[in-house]
Amino acid sequence: MAKSRIYLDTNIVVDFLISDRKTHLAAVSLFQTLDAYEVFISEDMLTTLFYLDRNKTQVLSFFKKIVIKKWHVSAFGTEVIHNAIDLSLENNLDFEDVLQCLCAKANHCDYLITNDKVFYNCGLTIVSTDEFLQQQKKL
């Protein structure tokens, strides 16, 4: 049986890496389950994480040990970018959220996990860390 595909929004990985964030412990719990899934992130997340995390050595080690070895790092591609621009302009949407959702959809992900309260829905199941963990307990 194929593993479910999950796409992590940037804030989920930031929550994991930066221990003083209020949702850090939930992110740690989530990360303990990730081997059961195919995990996808966008390649632009790498530079964002490096910029945000004060511990540059830690984040580079995380990239090397986890991201490169275990996860799929996806490019947006011209079509996704073009569609995200159009949707954002036409509907006054958050461009970054639209990009992430369309990238997840292009990679046939089953879930997009984000802790944003409002997130563009492109037809995927969008859940918070806590919601995802609760759903997994029921399985």
C-alpha positions in Angstrom: 0.0 0.0 0.0 1.3 3.4 -1.0 2.1 5.9 1.8 -0.1 9.0 2.1 1.5 12.1 0.8 1.7 15.1 3.1 2.9 18.6 2.3 4.3 20.7 5.1 3.8 24.5 5.2 6.8 26.5 6.2 5.3 27.3 9.6 5.2 23.6 10.6 8.9 23.2 10.1 9.7 26.5 11.8 7.6 25.3 14.8 9.8 22.1 14.9 13.1 23.9 14.6 12.5 26.8 16.9 11.8 25.5 20.4 10.3 28.7 21.9 7.4 28.7 19.5 4.0 27.9 21.2 3.3 25.0 18.8 6.8 23.5 19.0 5.7 20.4 21.0 2.9 19.6 18.6 5.4 19.9 15.7 7.7 17.5 17.5 4.9 15.0 17.9 4.0 15.4 14.2 7.6 14.8 13.2 7.7 11.6 15.1 5.0 10.2 12.7 6.5 11.4 9.4 8.3 8.2 8.5 4.8 6.7 7.8 4.2 9.3 5.0 5.8 10.7 1.9 6.7 14.2 2.9 6.8 17.1 0.5 8.0 20.7 0.9 8.8 23.5 -1.5 12.4 24.3 -2.3 11.9 27.9 -1.3 11.3 26.8 2.2 15.0 26.0 2.6 16.1 29.6 2.3 13.3 30.8 4.4 14.2 28.4 7.2 17.8 29.3 7.0 17.0 33.0 7.2 14.6 32.5 10.2 16.6 30.1 12.4 19.4 31.8 14.4 21.2 28.4 14.7 22.5 28.1 11.2 24.5 24.9 12.0 21.3 23.3 13.3 19.2 24.1 10.3 21.9 23.0 7.8 22.3 19.7 9.7 18.5 19.3 9.6 18.6 19.8 5.8 21.3 17.2 5.4 19.9 14.6 7.8 16.2 14.9 7.2 15.2 17.0 4.3 17.6 15.7 1.7 17.5 12.0 2.8 13.8 11.6 3.6 11.6 14.2 2.0 10.7 15.4 -1.5 11.8 18.9 -2.2 9.6 20.3 -4.9 10.0 23.2 -7.3 7.0 25.3 -8.0 7.5 25.4 -11.8 6.3 28.0 -14.2 2.8 26.7 -14.5 2.2 26.7 -10.7 3.6 30.2 -10.4 1.5 31.5 -13.2 -1.7 30.0 -11.8 -0.8 31.3 -8.3 -0.3 34.8 -9.7 -3.7 34.7 -11.5 -5.6 33.3 -8.5 -4.0 35.8 -6.2 -4.8 38.8 -8.4 -8.3 37.7 -9.2 -9.3 36.8 -5.7 -7.1 39.0 -3.5 -5.4 35.9 -2.0 -2.1 35.4 -0.1 0.3 34.6 -3.0 2.6 32.4 -0.8 -0.3 30.3 0.5 -1.6 29.8 -3.0 1.8 28.8 -4.2 2.2 26.2 -1.4 -1.3 24.8 -2.0 -0.9 24.5 -5.8 2.6 22.9 -5.3 1.0 20.4 -2.9 -1.7 19.7 -5.4 0.7 19.3 -8.3 2.6 16.7 -6.2 -0.7 14.8 -5.6 -0.5 15.3 -1.8 -3.4 14.0 0.4 -2.9 16.6 3.1 -1.5 20.0 3.5 -0.5 20.7 7.1 -0.3 24.3 8.2 -1.0 26.3 11.4 -2.2 29.3 9.5 -5.8 30.1 10.7 -6.8 31.1 7.1 -5.3 29.3 4.2 -6.2 29.1 0.5 -8.0 25.8 -0.3 -7.1 24.4 -3.7 -9.1 21.2 -3.2 -6.8 19.4 -0.7 -7.5 18.4 2.9 -5.9 21.3 4.8 -5.4 20.6 8.5 -3.4 22.0 11.5 -0.8 20.0 13.3 -3.2 19.2 16.1 -6.0 18.2 13.7 -3.7 15.9 11.7 -2.5 14.2 14.9 -6.1 13.8 16.1 -7.1 12.2 12.8 -4.1 9.8 12.9 -5.1 8.6 16.4 -8.5 7.6 15.0 -6.9 5.4 12.3 
